[in-house]
């Protein structure tokens, strides 16, 4: 195994290196404040754990905290970083436990607080742009070229309830490799995604790097069992990729795994008060009431019903659903891929 030149450092074989990345922000001033008290003269700070294994193999990137209020991925990545033994590792691993540190320290649940940039929706960014554009560009230029496979950990945000699922890219060059990796996880719902502008989806579609996005946990909470489940999925993925062995028995062979062609987000077309009638992870029949929209006087505006048979993946439990906010996300039964 060779030395590894990455992020301006040299990592020896059998070495784990903890480092704070400082993504250059050039001369951005006010909008470049990383978080109160921290200026960007030293760059946008992001923690990284870099593992150079004992033997050659694949290089895996694991990111969490791209949406900073989707918490459980962060402690899961930290735990894997502490338990992964480079002497027992084939290949290399880049662990980024919290990408959106400015959102994390300012309790900003999704986008970057500096410029409202969504790192899971506005790739590829640009080198002389805003904070978010520069971060995306940093991944495109400095991180993705090092990587053979990537995993991005997310969850439901504030006000959302969901069932764990894994998105895999639709692009034909990477679809099969990503899907077979998704089948190696302990996640019951596998959903094909047509997204192309997010962290993993841009890498999949534009750079032919297969990857997965796990959604687990919700509501701005960080429950212990979600952290443990994310940790297990990281270990199972590394086992699948031949990077290290997951403990025997960790893979849940009895779990019912279902593949869907898409998740459909039913969005509000009116500013209204949303009262859901269903819970996440429940089947619905065509015509079933999913929820209703009211005004501030309790007058009904409309009902939202299932067009077809399906399975509810996400429910928005936030009362406020302005135009464009989603009500529920459903996988229609006729989009299920039979195995
Ligand atoms: Zn997210």
py3Dmol code that shows the C-alpha trace and the ligand (Angstrom):
import py3Dmol

protein = """\
ATOM      1  CA  UNK A   1       0.000   0.000   0.000  1.00  0.00           C
ATOM      2  CA  UNK A   2       1.278   3.457  -0.933  1.00  0.00           C
ATOM      3  CA  UNK A   3       1.310   6.777   0.812  1.00  0.00           C
ATOM      4  CA  UNK A   4      -1.828   8.742   0.058  1.00  0.00           C
ATOM      5  CA  UNK A   5      -1.617  12.399  -0.978  1.00  0.00           C
ATOM      6  CA  UNK A   6      -4.904  14.032  -0.117  1.00  0.00           C
ATOM      7  CA  UNK A   7      -5.990  17.496   1.023  1.00  0.00           C
ATOM      8  CA  UNK A   8      -2.379  18.656   1.019  1.00  0.00           C
ATOM      9  CA  UNK A   9      -1.277  15.927   3.462  1.00  0.00           C
ATOM     10  CA  UNK A  10       0.512  12.603   3.097  1.00  0.00           C
ATOM     11  CA  UNK A  11      -1.178   9.684   4.866  1.00  0.00           C
ATOM     12  CA  UNK A  12       0.996   6.590   5.399  1.00  0.00           C
ATOM     13  CA  UNK A  13      -0.337   3.054   4.915  1.00  0.00           C
ATOM     14  CA  UNK A  14      -2.090   1.766   8.066  1.00  0.00           C
ATOM     15  CA  UNK A  15      -2.728   5.307   9.275  1.00  0.00           C
ATOM     16  CA  UNK A  16      -5.843   7.143  10.438  1.00  0.00           C
ATOM     17  CA  UNK A  17      -5.489  10.916  10.310  1.00  0.00           C
ATOM     18  CA  UNK A  18      -7.891  13.394  11.861  1.00  0.00           C
ATOM     19  CA  UNK A  19      -7.732  16.813  10.268  1.00  0.00           C
ATOM     20  CA  UNK A  20      -9.758  19.965   9.889  1.00  0.00           C
ATOM     21  CA  UNK A  21     -10.212  20.818   6.229  1.00  0.00           C
ATOM     22  CA  UNK A  22     -10.196  24.526   5.457  1.00  0.00           C
ATOM     23  CA  UNK A  23     -11.928  25.088   2.163  1.00  0.00           C
ATOM     24  CA  UNK A  24     -10.636  28.347   0.672  1.00  0.00           C
ATOM     25  CA  UNK A  25     -13.231  31.115   0.588  1.00  0.00           C
ATOM     26  CA  UNK A  26     -11.062  33.703  -1.131  1.00  0.00           C
ATOM     27  CA  UNK A  27     -12.032  37.245  -0.309  1.00  0.00           C
ATOM     28  CA  UNK A  28     -15.634  36.580   0.694  1.00  0.00           C
ATOM     29  CA  UNK A  29     -16.237  38.742   3.723  1.00  0.00           C
ATOM     30  CA  UNK A  30     -19.588  38.990   5.492  1.00  0.00           C
ATOM     31  CA  UNK A  31     -21.201  36.061   3.714  1.00  0.00           C
ATOM     32  CA  UNK A  32     -18.115  34.031   4.346  1.00  0.00           C
ATOM     33  CA  UNK A  33     -18.364  34.001   8.107  1.00  0.00           C
ATOM     34  CA  UNK A  34     -18.142  30.321   8.946  1.00  0.00           C
ATOM     35  CA  UNK A  35     -20.037  30.829  12.165  1.00  0.00           C
ATOM     36  CA  UNK A  36     -19.986  33.603  14.715  1.00  0.00           C
ATOM     37  CA  UNK A  37     -16.439  34.378  15.697  1.00  0.00           C
ATOM     38  CA  UNK A  38     -14.847  32.284  12.953  1.00  0.00           C
ATOM     39  CA  UNK A  39     -13.714  34.112   9.837  1.00  0.00           C
ATOM     40  CA  UNK A  40     -12.952  32.517   6.530  1.00  0.00           C
ATOM     41  CA  UNK A  41      -9.421  33.837   6.376  1.00  0.00           C
ATOM     42  CA  UNK A  42      -8.491  30.273   7.332  1.00  0.00           C
ATOM     43  CA  UNK A  43     -11.177  28.760   5.112  1.00  0.00           C
ATOM     44  CA  UNK A  44     -14.467  26.976   5.758  1.00  0.00           C
ATOM     45  CA  UNK A  45     -13.740  24.451   8.492  1.00  0.00           C
ATOM     46  CA  UNK A  46     -14.897  20.862   8.064  1.00  0.00           C
ATOM     47  CA  UNK A  47     -13.804  17.867  10.188  1.00  0.00           C
ATOM     48  CA  UNK A  48     -12.342  14.886   8.326  1.00  0.00           C
ATOM     49  CA  UNK A  49     -11.135  11.425   9.304  1.00  0.00           C
ATOM     50  CA  UNK A  50      -8.887   9.909   6.645  1.00  0.00           C
ATOM     51  CA  UNK A  51      -8.084   6.196   6.744  1.00  0.00           C
ATOM     52  CA  UNK A  52      -5.353   4.691   4.559  1.00  0.00           C
ATOM     53  CA  UNK A  53      -5.632   0.912   4.779  1.00  0.00           C
ATOM     54  CA  UNK A  54      -3.041  -1.848   4.877  1.00  0.00           C
ATOM     55  CA  UNK A  55      -3.870  -3.292   1.457  1.00  0.00           C
ATOM     56  CA  UNK A  56      -5.084  -1.834  -1.859  1.00  0.00           C
ATOM     57  CA  UNK A  57      -8.812  -1.575  -2.441  1.00  0.00           C
ATOM     58  CA  UNK A  58     -11.603   0.839  -3.135  1.00  0.00           C
ATOM     59  CA  UNK A  59     -11.864   4.373  -1.815  1.00  0.00           C
ATOM     60  CA  UNK A  60     -15.126   5.207  -0.072  1.00  0.00           C
ATOM     61  CA  UNK A  61     -16.403   8.679   0.805  1.00  0.00           C
ATOM     62  CA  UNK A  62     -18.968   8.906   3.623  1.00  0.00           C
ATOM     63  CA  UNK A  63     -20.597  12.268   4.281  1.00  0.00           C
ATOM     64  CA  UNK A  64     -23.065  13.367   6.936  1.00  0.00           C
ATOM     65  CA  UNK A  65     -24.480  16.704   7.985  1.00  0.00           C
ATOM     66  CA  UNK A  66     -24.867  18.109   4.490  1.00  0.00           C
ATOM     67  CA  UNK A  67     -28.291  19.025   5.819  1.00  0.00           C
ATOM     68  CA  UNK A  68     -27.195  20.024   9.286  1.00  0.00           C
ATOM     69  CA  UNK A  69     -30.484  19.277  11.074  1.00  0.00           C
ATOM     70  CA  UNK A  70     -30.457  15.647   9.968  1.00  0.00           C
ATOM     71  CA  UNK A  71     -28.329  14.658  12.885  1.00  0.00           C
ATOM     72  CA  UNK A  72     -27.915  10.901  13.305  1.00  0.00           C
ATOM     73  CA  UNK A  73     -25.425  10.414  10.471  1.00  0.00           C
ATOM     74  CA  UNK A  74     -22.881  12.616  12.251  1.00  0.00           C
ATOM     75  CA  UNK A  75     -22.337  10.493  15.402  1.00  0.00           C
ATOM     76  CA  UNK A  76     -22.548   7.332  13.260  1.00  0.00           C
ATOM     77  CA  UNK A  77     -19.639   8.528  11.103  1.00  0.00           C
ATOM     78  CA  UNK A  78     -17.699   9.596  14.210  1.00  0.00           C
ATOM     79  CA  UNK A  79     -18.135   6.111  15.690  1.00  0.00           C
ATOM     80  CA  UNK A  80     -16.996   4.371  12.520  1.00  0.00           C
ATOM     81  CA  UNK A  81     -13.973   6.675  12.412  1.00  0.00           C
ATOM     82  CA  UNK A  82     -13.018   5.610  15.943  1.00  0.00           C
ATOM     83  CA  UNK A  83     -13.528   1.876  15.456  1.00  0.00           C
ATOM     84  CA  UNK A  84     -12.145   1.378  11.952  1.00  0.00           C
ATOM     85  CA  UNK A  85      -8.716  -0.271  12.218  1.00  0.00           C
ATOM     86  CA  UNK A  86      -6.496   0.708   9.261  1.00  0.00           C
ATOM     87  CA  UNK A  87      -4.502  -2.523   9.713  1.00  0.00           C
ATOM     88  CA  UNK A  88      -7.733  -4.427   8.960  1.00  0.00           C
ATOM     89  CA  UNK A  89      -8.700  -2.152   6.083  1.00  0.00           C
ATOM     90  CA  UNK A  90      -8.266  -2.766   2.361  1.00  0.00           C
ATOM     91  CA  UNK A  91      -8.515   0.481   0.458  1.00  0.00           C
ATOM     92  CA  UNK A  92      -9.161   3.964   1.725  1.00  0.00           C
ATOM     93  CA  UNK A  93     -11.937   5.821   3.478  1.00  0.00           C
ATOM     94  CA  UNK A  94     -12.750   9.536   3.685  1.00  0.00           C
ATOM     95  CA  UNK A  95     -15.163  10.191   6.559  1.00  0.00           C
ATOM     96  CA  UNK A  96     -16.707  13.662   6.760  1.00  0.00           C
ATOM     97  CA  UNK A  97     -18.963  13.629   9.851  1.00  0.00           C
ATOM     98  CA  UNK A  98     -20.332  17.139   9.405  1.00  0.00           C
ATOM     99  CA  UNK A  99     -20.051  18.898   6.043  1.00  0.00           C
ATOM    100  CA  UNK A 100     -22.330  21.872   6.750  1.00  0.00           C
ATOM    101  CA  UNK A 101     -20.590  23.034   9.926  1.00  0.00           C
ATOM    102  CA  UNK A 102     -21.942  26.568   9.670  1.00  0.00           C
ATOM    103  CA  UNK A 103     -25.490  25.197   9.549  1.00  0.00           C
ATOM    104  CA  UNK A 104     -24.707  22.841  12.417  1.00  0.00           C
ATOM    105  CA  UNK A 105     -23.444  25.574  14.753  1.00  0.00           C
ATOM    106  CA  UNK A 106     -26.270  27.934  13.864  1.00  0.00           C
ATOM    107  CA  UNK A 107     -29.007  25.233  14.029  1.00  0.00           C
ATOM    108  CA  UNK A 108     -29.848  25.814  10.398  1.00  0.00           C
ATOM    109  CA  UNK A 109     -31.572  22.565   9.386  1.00  0.00           C
ATOM    110  CA  UNK A 110     -31.004  22.310   5.636  1.00  0.00           C
ATOM    111  CA  UNK A 111     -29.127  24.838   3.592  1.00  0.00           C
ATOM    112  CA  UNK A 112     -25.955  26.775   4.300  1.00  0.00           C
ATOM    113  CA  UNK A 113     -26.821  29.804   6.433  1.00  0.00           C
ATOM    114  CA  UNK A 114     -24.420  32.052   4.517  1.00  0.00           C
ATOM    115  CA  UNK A 115     -26.164  31.836   1.147  1.00  0.00           C
ATOM    116  CA  UNK A 116     -29.106  29.404   1.434  1.00  0.00           C
ATOM    117  CA  UNK A 117     -27.205  26.971  -0.824  1.00  0.00           C
ATOM    118  CA  UNK A 118     -28.439  23.368  -0.821  1.00  0.00           C
ATOM    119  CA  UNK A 119     -25.484  20.984  -1.068  1.00  0.00           C
ATOM    120  CA  UNK A 120     -27.909  18.235  -2.024  1.00  0.00           C
ATOM    121  CA  UNK A 121     -29.480  20.085  -4.913  1.00  0.00           C
ATOM    122  CA  UNK A 122     -27.320  22.785  -6.478  1.00  0.00           C
ATOM    123  CA  UNK A 123     -24.188  21.024  -7.731  1.00  0.00           C
ATOM    124  CA  UNK A 124     -21.646  21.591  -9.229  1.00  0.00           C
ATOM    125  CA  UNK A 125     -21.065  25.064  -7.734  1.00  0.00           C
ATOM    126  CA  UNK A 126     -18.213  27.307  -8.866  1.00  0.00           C
ATOM    127  CA  UNK A 127     -14.745  28.229  -7.637  1.00  0.00           C
ATOM    128  CA  UNK A 128     -15.342  31.978  -7.339  1.00  0.00           C
ATOM    129  CA  UNK A 129     -18.944  31.848  -6.091  1.00  0.00           C
ATOM    130  CA  UNK A 130     -20.689  32.031  -2.731  1.00  0.00           C
ATOM    131  CA  UNK A 131     -19.792  29.853   0.250  1.00  0.00           C
ATOM    132  CA  UNK A 132     -22.008  26.989  -0.891  1.00  0.00           C
ATOM    133  CA  UNK A 133     -20.896  27.209  -4.510  1.00  0.00           C
ATOM    134  CA  UNK A 134     -17.264  27.065  -3.392  1.00  0.00           C
ATOM    135  CA  UNK A 135     -17.924  24.071  -1.124  1.00  0.00           C
ATOM    136  CA  UNK A 136     -19.620  22.163  -3.961  1.00  0.00           C
ATOM    137  CA  UNK A 137     -16.739  23.056  -6.256  1.00  0.00           C
ATOM    138  CA  UNK A 138     -14.279  21.826  -3.611  1.00  0.00           C
ATOM    139  CA  UNK A 139     -15.984  18.416  -3.639  1.00  0.00           C
ATOM    140  CA  UNK A 140     -15.950  18.284  -7.434  1.00  0.00           C
ATOM    141  CA  UNK A 141     -12.270  19.194  -7.742  1.00  0.00           C
ATOM    142  CA  UNK A 142     -10.643  17.854  -4.553  1.00  0.00           C
ATOM    143  CA  UNK A 143     -12.792  15.038  -3.198  1.00  0.00           C
ATOM    144  CA  UNK A 144     -14.708  13.209  -5.934  1.00  0.00           C
ATOM    145  CA  UNK A 145     -11.607  12.473  -8.073  1.00  0.00           C
ATOM    146  CA  UNK A 146     -10.242  10.417  -5.125  1.00  0.00           C
ATOM    147  CA  UNK A 147     -13.386   8.318  -4.723  1.00  0.00           C
ATOM    148  CA  UNK A 148     -14.739   4.998  -6.106  1.00  0.00           C
ATOM    149  CA  UNK A 149     -18.027   4.956  -4.173  1.00  0.00           C
ATOM    150  CA  UNK A 150     -19.879   7.379  -1.949  1.00  0.00           C
ATOM    151  CA  UNK A 151     -22.477   7.297   0.789  1.00  0.00           C
ATOM    152  CA  UNK A 152     -24.362  10.384   1.935  1.00  0.00           C
ATOM    153  CA  UNK A 153     -26.355  10.204   5.184  1.00  0.00           C
ATOM    154  CA  UNK A 154     -29.565  12.183   5.544  1.00  0.00           C
ATOM    155  CA  UNK A 155     -32.860  12.035   7.401  1.00  0.00           C
ATOM    156  CA  UNK A 156     -36.212  13.706   7.663  1.00  0.00           C
ATOM    157  CA  UNK A 157     -35.968  17.347   8.599  1.00  0.00           C
ATOM    158  CA  UNK A 158     -37.884  19.469  11.082  1.00  0.00           C
ATOM    159  CA  UNK A 159     -41.563  18.530  10.996  1.00  0.00           C
ATOM    160  CA  UNK A 160     -41.058  15.412   8.881  1.00  0.00           C
ATOM    161  CA  UNK A 161     -41.793  11.790   9.716  1.00  0.00           C
ATOM    162  CA  UNK A 162     -40.353   9.066   7.532  1.00  0.00           C
ATOM    163  CA  UNK A 163     -39.440   5.439   7.200  1.00  0.00           C
ATOM    164  CA  UNK A 164     -35.795   4.575   6.480  1.00  0.00           C
ATOM    165  CA  UNK A 165     -35.026   4.369   2.783  1.00  0.00           C
ATOM    166  CA  UNK A 166     -32.065   4.450   0.476  1.00  0.00           C
ATOM    167  CA  UNK A 167     -31.948   6.358  -2.799  1.00  0.00           C
ATOM    168  CA  UNK A 168     -29.837   4.989  -5.642  1.00  0.00           C
ATOM    169  CA  UNK A 169     -29.046   6.746  -8.940  1.00  0.00           C
ATOM    170  CA  UNK A 170     -30.846   5.946 -12.159  1.00  0.00           C
ATOM    171  CA  UNK A 171     -27.874   6.585 -14.462  1.00  0.00           C
ATOM    172  CA  UNK A 172     -27.204   3.328 -16.366  1.00  0.00           C
ATOM    173  CA  UNK A 173     -23.423   3.446 -15.853  1.00  0.00           C
ATOM    174  CA  UNK A 174     -23.722   3.291 -12.071  1.00  0.00           C
ATOM    175  CA  UNK A 175     -27.235   2.011 -11.355  1.00  0.00           C
ATOM    176  CA  UNK A 176     -26.485  -1.702 -10.986  1.00  0.00           C
ATOM    177  CA  UNK A 177     -23.410  -1.205  -8.826  1.00  0.00           C
ATOM    178  CA  UNK A 178     -25.281   1.205  -6.564  1.00  0.00           C
ATOM    179  CA  UNK A 179     -28.350  -1.031  -6.359  1.00  0.00           C
ATOM    180  CA  UNK A 180     -26.327  -4.108  -5.412  1.00  0.00           C
ATOM    181  CA  UNK A 181     -24.673  -2.052  -2.651  1.00  0.00           C
ATOM    182  CA  UNK A 182     -28.094  -0.845  -1.473  1.00  0.00           C
ATOM    183  CA  UNK A 183     -29.208  -4.479  -1.221  1.00  0.00           C
ATOM    184  CA  UNK A 184     -26.300  -5.088   1.177  1.00  0.00           C
ATOM    185  CA  UNK A 185     -27.693  -2.563   3.705  1.00  0.00           C
ATOM    186  CA  UNK A 186     -30.340  -3.019   6.381  1.00  0.00           C
ATOM    187  CA  UNK A 187     -32.817  -0.687   4.670  1.00  0.00           C
ATOM    188  CA  UNK A 188     -36.220  -1.918   3.563  1.00  0.00           C
ATOM    189  CA  UNK A 189     -37.126   0.663   0.923  1.00  0.00           C
ATOM    190  CA  UNK A 190     -34.831   1.128  -2.078  1.00  0.00           C
ATOM    191  CA  UNK A 191     -35.896   4.018  -4.265  1.00  0.00           C
ATOM    192  CA  UNK A 192     -34.481   4.992  -7.640  1.00  0.00           C
ATOM    193  CA  UNK A 193     -33.755   8.712  -7.864  1.00  0.00           C
ATOM    194  CA  UNK A 194     -33.656  10.896 -10.944  1.00  0.00           C
ATOM    195  CA  UNK A 195     -31.950  13.739  -9.070  1.00  0.00           C
ATOM    196  CA  UNK A 196     -28.737  14.970 -10.737  1.00  0.00           C
ATOM    197  CA  UNK A 197     -27.768  18.135  -8.849  1.00  0.00           C
ATOM    198  CA  UNK A 198     -27.097  16.781  -5.350  1.00  0.00           C
ATOM    199  CA  UNK A 199     -23.856  15.692  -3.708  1.00  0.00           C
ATOM    200  CA  UNK A 200     -24.045  11.977  -4.554  1.00  0.00           C
ATOM    201  CA  UNK A 201     -26.372  12.323  -7.551  1.00  0.00           C
ATOM    202  CA  UNK A 202     -24.115  14.789  -9.372  1.00  0.00           C
ATOM    203  CA  UNK A 203     -21.134  12.483  -8.802  1.00  0.00           C
ATOM    204  CA  UNK A 204     -23.174   9.547 -10.112  1.00  0.00           C
ATOM    205  CA  UNK A 205     -24.536  11.260 -13.214  1.00  0.00           C
ATOM    206  CA  UNK A 206     -21.680  13.518 -14.242  1.00  0.00           C
ATOM    207  CA  UNK A 207     -18.624  11.639 -12.969  1.00  0.00           C
ATOM    208  CA  UNK A 208     -19.810   7.981 -13.095  1.00  0.00           C
ATOM    209  CA  UNK A 209     -19.140   7.482  -9.377  1.00  0.00           C
ATOM    210  CA  UNK A 210     -21.743   5.124  -7.908  1.00  0.00           C
ATOM    211  CA  UNK A 211     -23.250   6.165  -4.609  1.00  0.00           C
ATOM    212  CA  UNK A 212     -26.158   5.955  -2.227  1.00  0.00           C
ATOM    213  CA  UNK A 213     -28.133   8.348  -0.065  1.00  0.00           C
ATOM    214  CA  UNK A 214     -29.674   6.913   3.110  1.00  0.00           C
ATOM    215  CA  UNK A 215     -32.601   8.693   4.735  1.00  0.00           C
ATOM    216  CA  UNK A 216     -33.119   7.667   8.351  1.00  0.00           C
ATOM    217  CA  UNK A 217     -34.384   9.447  11.441  1.00  0.00           C
ATOM    218  CA  UNK A 218     -36.435  12.587  11.447  1.00  0.00           C
ATOM    219  CA  UNK A 219     -37.969  15.531  13.194  1.00  0.00           C
ATOM    220  CA  UNK A 220     -34.713  17.264  14.250  1.00  0.00           C
ATOM    221  CA  UNK A 221     -34.028  14.461  16.734  1.00  0.00           C
ATOM    222  CA  UNK A 222     -30.987  12.234  17.123  1.00  0.00           C
ATOM    223  CA  UNK A 223     -32.166   8.920  18.558  1.00  0.00           C
ATOM    224  CA  UNK A 224     -29.612   6.335  19.630  1.00  0.00           C
ATOM    225  CA  UNK A 225     -31.124   3.526  17.536  1.00  0.00           C
ATOM    226  CA  UNK A 226     -30.899   5.642  14.354  1.00  0.00           C
ATOM    227  CA  UNK A 227     -27.217   6.325  15.030  1.00  0.00           C
ATOM    228  CA  UNK A 228     -26.619   2.598  15.548  1.00  0.00           C
ATOM    229  CA  UNK A 229     -28.521   1.714  12.360  1.00  0.00           C
ATOM    230  CA  UNK A 230     -26.529   4.269  10.329  1.00  0.00           C
ATOM    231  CA  UNK A 231     -23.293   2.900  11.802  1.00  0.00           C
ATOM    232  CA  UNK A 232     -24.284  -0.637  10.811  1.00  0.00           C
ATOM    233  CA  UNK A 233     -25.100   0.442   7.276  1.00  0.00           C
ATOM    234  CA  UNK A 234     -21.710   2.127   6.900  1.00  0.00           C
ATOM    235  CA  UNK A 235     -20.006  -1.091   8.084  1.00  0.00           C
ATOM    236  CA  UNK A 236     -22.184  -3.250   5.813  1.00  0.00           C
ATOM    237  CA  UNK A 237     -21.348  -1.032   2.845  1.00  0.00           C
ATOM    238  CA  UNK A 238     -17.626  -1.250   3.602  1.00  0.00           C
ATOM    239  CA  UNK A 239     -17.980  -5.043   3.821  1.00  0.00           C
ATOM    240  CA  UNK A 240     -19.808  -5.098   0.471  1.00  0.00           C
ATOM    241  CA  UNK A 241     -17.051  -3.011  -1.129  1.00  0.00           C
ATOM    242  CA  UNK A 242     -14.332  -5.282   0.299  1.00  0.00           C
ATOM    243  CA  UNK A 243     -12.879  -2.547   2.510  1.00  0.00           C
ATOM    244  CA  UNK A 244     -13.333  -4.311   5.856  1.00  0.00           C
ATOM    245  CA  UNK A 245     -15.363  -7.113   7.387  1.00  0.00           C
ATOM    246  CA  UNK A 246     -18.630  -6.301   9.128  1.00  0.00           C
ATOM    247  CA  UNK A 247     -19.342  -8.371  12.253  1.00  0.00           C
ATOM    248  CA  UNK A 248     -21.035 -11.695  11.512  1.00  0.00           C
ATOM    249  CA  UNK A 249     -24.796 -11.444  11.867  1.00  0.00           C
ATOM    250  CA  UNK A 250     -24.988  -7.683  11.278  1.00  0.00           C
ATOM    251  CA  UNK A 251     -26.736  -8.096   7.920  1.00  0.00           C
ATOM    252  CA  UNK A 252     -30.479  -8.619   8.400  1.00  0.00           C
ATOM    253  CA  UNK A 253     -31.257 -11.264   5.793  1.00  0.00           C
ATOM    254  CA  UNK A 254     -34.882 -11.500   6.921  1.00  0.00           C
ATOM    255  CA  UNK A 255     -35.660  -7.832   6.230  1.00  0.00           C
ATOM    256  CA  UNK A 256     -38.194  -7.355   3.435  1.00  0.00           C
ATOM    257  CA  UNK A 257     -36.422  -5.269   0.775  1.00  0.00           C
ATOM    258  CA  UNK A 258     -38.608  -3.518  -1.791  1.00  0.00           C
ATOM    259  CA  UNK A 259     -37.393  -1.551  -4.806  1.00  0.00           C
ATOM    260  CA  UNK A 260     -39.390   1.351  -6.268  1.00  0.00           C
ATOM    261  CA  UNK A 261     -38.827   3.343  -9.432  1.00  0.00           C
ATOM    262  CA  UNK A 262     -39.530   6.636  -7.677  1.00  0.00           C
ATOM    263  CA  UNK A 263     -40.804   8.477  -4.642  1.00  0.00           C
ATOM    264  CA  UNK A 264     -43.535  10.969  -5.533  1.00  0.00           C
ATOM    265  CA  UNK A 265     -43.750  14.124  -3.436  1.00  0.00           C
ATOM    266  CA  UNK A 266     -47.297  15.474  -3.325  1.00  0.00           C
ATOM    267  CA  UNK A 267     -46.836  19.214  -2.927  1.00  0.00           C
ATOM    268  CA  UNK A 268     -49.102  21.971  -1.748  1.00  0.00           C
ATOM    269  CA  UNK A 269     -50.362  24.387  -4.390  1.00  0.00           C
ATOM    270  CA  UNK A 270     -51.884  26.728  -1.823  1.00  0.00           C
ATOM    271  CA  UNK A 271     -50.774  28.317   1.466  1.00  0.00           C
ATOM    272  CA  UNK A 272     -52.687  26.182   3.935  1.00  0.00           C
ATOM    273  CA  UNK A 273     -52.827  24.429   7.288  1.00  0.00           C
ATOM    274  CA  UNK A 274     -52.075  20.752   6.694  1.00  0.00           C
ATOM    275  CA  UNK A 275     -53.602  17.971   8.780  1.00  0.00           C
ATOM    276  CA  UNK A 276     -52.230  14.572   7.705  1.00  0.00           C
ATOM    277  CA  UNK A 277     -54.495  11.527   7.902  1.00  0.00           C
ATOM    278  CA  UNK A 278     -51.783   8.895   7.486  1.00  0.00           C
ATOM    279  CA  UNK A 279     -48.526   7.935   9.153  1.00  0.00           C
ATOM    280  CA  UNK A 280     -45.182   7.193   7.512  1.00  0.00           C
ATOM    281  CA  UNK A 281     -44.507   3.580   6.549  1.00  0.00           C
ATOM    282  CA  UNK A 282     -48.130   2.622   5.946  1.00  0.00           C
ATOM    283  CA  UNK A 283     -49.781   1.183   2.842  1.00  0.00           C
ATOM    284  CA  UNK A 284     -52.603   3.192   1.255  1.00  0.00           C
ATOM    285  CA  UNK A 285     -55.315   2.192  -1.180  1.00  0.00           C
ATOM    286  CA  UNK A 286     -56.323   4.254  -4.200  1.00  0.00           C
ATOM    287  CA  UNK A 287     -58.712   6.986  -3.082  1.00  0.00           C
ATOM    288  CA  UNK A 288     -57.637   6.897   0.564  1.00  0.00           C
ATOM    289  CA  UNK A 289     -57.519  10.226   2.371  1.00  0.00           C
ATOM    290  CA  UNK A 290     -53.888  11.297   2.916  1.00  0.00           C
ATOM    291  CA  UNK A 291     -54.724  14.564   4.637  1.00  0.00           C
ATOM    292  CA  UNK A 292     -56.628  17.805   4.336  1.00  0.00           C
ATOM    293  CA  UNK A 293     -55.794  21.483   3.954  1.00  0.00           C
ATOM    294  CA  UNK A 294     -57.633  24.205   5.899  1.00  0.00           C
ATOM    295  CA  UNK A 295     -57.514  27.971   6.229  1.00  0.00           C
ATOM    296  CA  UNK A 296     -57.096  29.877   9.516  1.00  0.00           C
ATOM    297  CA  UNK A 297     -60.852  29.778  10.087  1.00  0.00           C
ATOM    298  CA  UNK A 298     -61.019  25.996   9.854  1.00  0.00           C
ATOM    299  CA  UNK A 299     -62.688  26.103   6.447  1.00  0.00           C
ATOM    300  CA  UNK A 300     -61.590  23.160   4.321  1.00  0.00           C
ATOM    301  CA  UNK A 301     -59.621  24.110   1.207  1.00  0.00           C
ATOM    302  CA  UNK A 302     -59.011  20.645  -0.166  1.00  0.00           C
ATOM    303  CA  UNK A 303     -58.476  17.010   0.571  1.00  0.00           C
ATOM    304  CA  UNK A 304     -55.423  15.131  -0.647  1.00  0.00           C
ATOM    305  CA  UNK A 305     -56.156  11.550  -1.663  1.00  0.00           C
ATOM    306  CA  UNK A 306     -54.044   8.688  -2.996  1.00  0.00           C
ATOM    307  CA  UNK A 307     -54.312   8.447  -6.784  1.00  0.00           C
ATOM    308  CA  UNK A 308     -53.317   4.790  -6.738  1.00  0.00           C
ATOM    309  CA  UNK A 309     -52.356   2.030  -4.335  1.00  0.00           C
ATOM    310  CA  UNK A 310     -49.051   2.840  -2.689  1.00  0.00           C
ATOM    311  CA  UNK A 311     -46.908   3.078   0.405  1.00  0.00           C
ATOM    312  CA  UNK A 312     -46.424   6.279   2.407  1.00  0.00           C
ATOM    313  CA  UNK A 313     -42.708   6.999   2.878  1.00  0.00           C
ATOM    314  CA  UNK A 314     -42.691  10.523   4.351  1.00  0.00           C
ATOM    315  CA  UNK A 315     -45.338  12.618   6.041  1.00  0.00           C
ATOM    316  CA  UNK A 316     -45.030  16.316   6.714  1.00  0.00           C
ATOM    317  CA  UNK A 317     -46.362  16.865  10.225  1.00  0.00           C
ATOM    318  CA  UNK A 318     -45.729  20.579  10.119  1.00  0.00           C
ATOM    319  CA  UNK A 319     -49.026  22.465  10.243  1.00  0.00           C
ATOM    320  CA  UNK A 320     -47.678  25.124   7.900  1.00  0.00           C
ATOM    321  CA  UNK A 321     -47.556  23.980   4.286  1.00  0.00           C
ATOM    322  CA  UNK A 322     -47.107  26.995   2.016  1.00  0.00           C
ATOM    323  CA  UNK A 323     -47.142  26.619  -1.768  1.00  0.00           C
ATOM    324  CA  UNK A 324     -44.424  24.199  -2.852  1.00  0.00           C
ATOM    325  CA  UNK A 325     -44.048  22.471   0.523  1.00  0.00           C
ATOM    326  CA  UNK A 326     -44.698  18.747   0.350  1.00  0.00           C
ATOM    327  CA  UNK A 327     -47.584  17.031   2.139  1.00  0.00           C
ATOM    328  CA  UNK A 328     -46.560  13.404   1.817  1.00  0.00           C
ATOM    329  CA  UNK A 329     -44.151  11.323  -0.251  1.00  0.00           C
ATOM    330  CA  UNK A 330     -45.532   8.090  -1.636  1.00  0.00           C
ATOM    331  CA  UNK A 331     -44.122   5.150  -3.562  1.00  0.00           C
ATOM    332  CA  UNK A 332     -46.914   3.974  -5.872  1.00  0.00           C
ATOM    333  CA  UNK A 333     -47.385   0.221  -5.978  1.00  0.00           C
ATOM    334  CA  UNK A 334     -47.205   0.176  -9.791  1.00  0.00           C
ATOM    335  CA  UNK A 335     -43.672   1.572  -9.598  1.00  0.00           C
ATOM    336  CA  UNK A 336     -42.420  -1.358  -7.519  1.00  0.00           C
ATOM    337  CA  UNK A 337     -39.722  -3.424  -9.215  1.00  0.00           C
ATOM    338  CA  UNK A 338     -40.466  -7.087  -8.674  1.00  0.00           C
ATOM    339  CA  UNK A 339     -37.429  -9.157  -7.783  1.00  0.00           C
TER     340      UNK A 339
END
"""
ligand_1 = """\
1
ZN
Zn -31.235 15.808 3.754
"""
view = py3Dmol.view(width=600, height=400)
view.addModel(protein, "pdb")
view.setStyle({"model": 0}, {"cartoon": {"style": "trace"}})
view.addModel(ligand_1, "xyz")
view.setStyle({"model": 1}, {"stick": {}})
view.zoomTo()
view.show()
